[in-house]
Amino acid sequence: MKTGLYPGSFDPISCGHLDIIERASSLFDVVHVAVLKNSSKKGFFSVEERIRFIEQSTAHLKNVEVNSFDGLTVNYAEKIGANALIRGLRAVSDFEYEFQLAAINNKLSKDVETVFFMTSTQYSFLSSSIIKEVGSLGGCIEGLVPDCILNEVKTKLLQKR
């Protein structure tokens, strides 16, 4: 069975993330989308909110499972039986960092490969940080986050203003 793990903070999930999840779900038998619980980094949205947003956004994909984890990504991948880490690349600037991650993950586990997905052109500028900044300043985030979570994300971003 081909099992992929797409780890990230997803704070919040963007249309770019969803694009990669949808494309990966057509190549893997199962795609685990996992929110990294990073105790040294405070997310804007809680881990529970992020999981719920991802579940709502991927409800149409029957082979996607959503969870959270802490610790090393390759350890979690081995725990769930994933044989591939799914990573997205927006621009050349992402490549150096992602290449370093892939190299260290390969050193830590020879059983887990890294698979890169190039972001679709319309999302090449998009990041969760940009969404939070634009939304918290009252800008339009429609088309940046999945429609099913748009109002909730927008409301929370404006409340923190």
Secondary structure, 3 states (H helix, E strand, C coil): CCEEEEEECCCCCCHHHHHHHHHHHCCCCEEEEEEECCCCCCCCCCHHHHHHHHHHHCCCCCCEEEEEECCCHHHHHHHHCCCEEEEEECCHHHHHHHHHHHHHHHHHCCCCEEEEEECCHHHCCCCHHHHHHHHHCCCCCECCECHHHHHHHHHHHHHCC
